[in-house]
Amino acid sequence: MLQLEFFPRTELKSLTDFQKLELAGLCLADKKILIESCEFYQTPKANDVIRRQHSNIVDHILGFRFKYVEEMLIAEARGFDPDGSCETLGPSMHQGIQTWVGLDVQILQTPYSEILRILQLLKIRPYQHIIDLGSAYGRMGVVIGGLYIKNSFMGFEYVKPRVDEGNRIYKELGLSRCQQVVQDLYDKNFKMPEADIYFMYDYGQVEHIDHTLKQIEAVAYKRPIKVVVRGKFTKGIIAQGHEWLELKYEGKLEELFSIYTAYIN
């Protein structure tokens, strides 16, 4: 049971409990207590609608300003593509790179409960470094920063306003071992940093994802790594040309994510 300043005996068993917290106007000290609790990230019911509703409430509690940032991005993108959709707005304003401007933010991002489940399955050890490739607003950093205080996190994201918003929340919550970085993962000058765990979503075109996987492969020659893949697209690319990755876990009741391991020697 959480011991919050505002709610001394708070239990989080339903969406209503989270909604009460959302409306309470919690102080920063209470928010810091919340992010250190597993139950804060757990979904009351295991279905996609509830998972995303829960994540939306958690975002509001933490103070993320997604609506403002995404509306600003859409307005800018309309200048390049007045009649565009979420399929075309991002590439129109970002040199052909798919950044999913206009996509519902709850679809753009991985639900908190799924992030928690993935991290628990990974059995993360202290001081391991985690990198998220295409991190959007950096939800994973919030969960790692709150629950895995001896670990470090870096999220790479192409869209600067999303990076800035994620870093603002990290700074406010005191998550000093977590950071968001503006990065084009397909940039010829970008070299993949070494990490223990990489998290990937279907963030771009085939050639972009294949390029990133080859960079991760270079790291696997130096150290054991784990790669978490979310989405059928990237999983298919791995199956067709990256046999160096060994499938260790495939999500069953969860969203479609898979965990791979690799150490090439």
Buried (B, 14 or more C-beta within 10 A) or exposed (E): EBEBEEBEEBEBEEBEBBBBBBEBEBEEEBBBBBBEBEBBBBBBEEEEEBBBBBBBBBBBBBBBBBEEBBEEBBEBBBEBBEEBEBEBBBBBBBEEBBBBBBBEBBEBBBBBBBBBBBBEBBEBEEEBBBBBBBBBBBBBBBBBBBBBEEBBBBBBBBBEBBBBBBBBBBEEBEBEBBBBBBBBBBEEEBEBEEBBBBBBBBBBBEEBBBBBBEBBBEBBEEEEBBBBBBBEBBBBBBEEEBEBBEEBBEBEEBBEBBBBBBEEE
